[in-house]
Amino acid sequence: MKKVLLSAYACLPNHGSEEGTGWTYATTLSLNELEVHCLTKKDGKATIDPMLANGLFPNLMVHYVLLPAWVDKFCNSNLIGMYFHYIYWQWSAMKLARKLDQQHGFDIVHHVTYGSIQLGSFMYKLRKPFIFGPVGGGQKAPKNMKRYFGAYWSREWMRDWVSTILQYTNPGFYKSVQTADRLVVTNEVTYKLAKKLRPKLPIDRIWDAGLNSTFLPEKAVEHYPDSTLKLLWTGRLLPRKALELTIQALGKVDANIPVMLTIVGGKGEMADQVPQYIERYGVRDRINWVGHVTFQEVKNYYEQSDVFFFTSLRDSCPHQILEAMAYSLPVVTLDLHGQAELVNEDTGIRVQVINEEQVVADLAKAIEWMYAHPTQRLEMGQAGYAFAQTQLWETKIRTFIDELYPAVLSKTTTYSASLKRG
């Protein structure tokens, strides 16, 4: 049985985003005849240890990287503190990995979270067959849309500035990109960034969003047209998610069109701003803000809606879009970053980002088009469901097991022509 050392700073069961990604890789790999040793933070110990004790994942061993208390204080302090905590953790994880390697003799080292190319990984120091990714991080929010960040634009600017500095100062970035046996990136902008350091070596492309087979409905959901067009927006109320942009566009929709926007999400820095958005754009009678709900209730909203709206100004590869497609919803989104790659003309509408006035007007037109073309939007939903079926985590991780792991074990860097994009 091959032994895999998995670097997963973020790794928690029953979570979304990076935490869920780390746990999905760890468990799925371990259920495919691989002995997996997962390095992660201590945060998940209370949840993970009972699952391991119950024998649910017999081939998975989790090793918690412990840091000094003074370092842990930085984790949630601010952006710089989080980056410091992560890099310190990576260095400590590398030292623990060396000790574990002496005991177990790992065949492959694989970094999965954080999925940020600039933050990098120190796992290259083990001098073992090394896979870095999927990673994103090349995406930046458009400066001409900074108004939607409100007081948080300075933090967004700082993120971009620090990310650029790390490209020149963080050896975990440039060494990982240059020396990884396989580098896997998740979107086009990150690919272009990586290509500067890796001009002659292959770079694989795999989207870092996926679906569990248990989430995907057995058949496409039938959304029967009603008199009112039901829009859906889900997510944390973060500045970069730009909920205000969605609400502003709704305010520009023809008053004679019956439309209702359901907002699912009640946590995040912009939560207290939502009532002001609703009043500012005069859409009180067109919005149903349900706040934070259970995962099952989120599924219910997917089933009950007609169109999914996603107007994030910076996203690597959004999971919500795949979830919406799994429930046969057409998508209206921006022609930016990962969402622009997940959505095409068969599955939704992508709005170019040129300036604020144009974006708002085009999003409003997209809503009106969806209302006026019920047959076409149903066809988009069906196409989305078919696409979602190709984006299962099991399928993505099998790409590593069947293609990338054998490639690094054989010391080859030949790009597999059969590797499916996404």
Secondary structure, DSSP 8 states (H G I E B T S, - for coil): -EEEEEEESS--TT--HHHHHHHHHHHHHHTTTEEEEEEE-GGGHHHHHHHHHTTS-TTEEEEE----HHHHTTTTT-HHHHHHHHHHHHHHHHHHHHHHHHHH--SEEEEEES-BTTT--SGGGG-S-EEEEEEB------GGGGGGGGGGHHHHHHHHHHHHHHHHH-HHHHHHHHH-SEEEESSHHHHHHHHHH-SSS-EEE--S--B-TTTS-SS-------SSEEEEEES---GGG-HHHHHHHHTTS-TTS-EEEEEE---STTGGGHHHHHHHTT-GGGEEEEES--HHHHHHHHHH-SEEEE--SS-SS-HHHHHHHHTT--EEEESSHHHHHH--TTTEEEE--S-HHHHHHHHHHHHHHHHH-HHHHHHHHHHHHHHHTT-BHHHHHHHIIIIIHHHHHTT-----TT----
